[in-house]
Amino acid sequence: ASRDYHQAVVPLERARDLEPDKASIREALGRAYAGARDFARARDEFQAAVDLHPTDAYAHFGLARCAERLGERTLARRHHRLARLFGIGE
């Protein structure tokens, strides 16, 4: 709520380390990294969330946005399409 993304990263990294196969934690950590403008780490966390839960529309959307910021246009287009398919941007 306070948008202090840097502070959110620490407990979310701990949670990820305890439960690396939990997509919701990976997505939340991706959001925190993106908010902190660490787009490479955010992309990796959103990718992990997508790998764990392939129909997670927000994880696809987050992955697409990070890929855009990193200049990875092909990856961004693919995941924007998947985000729309699974419910974001309809």
Secondary structure, DSSP 4 states (H G I P E B T S, - for coil): ----HHHHHHHHHHHHHH-TT-HHHHHHHHHHHHHTT-HHHHHHHHHHHHHH-TT-HHHHHHHHHHHHHTT-HHHHHHHHHHHHHTTS--
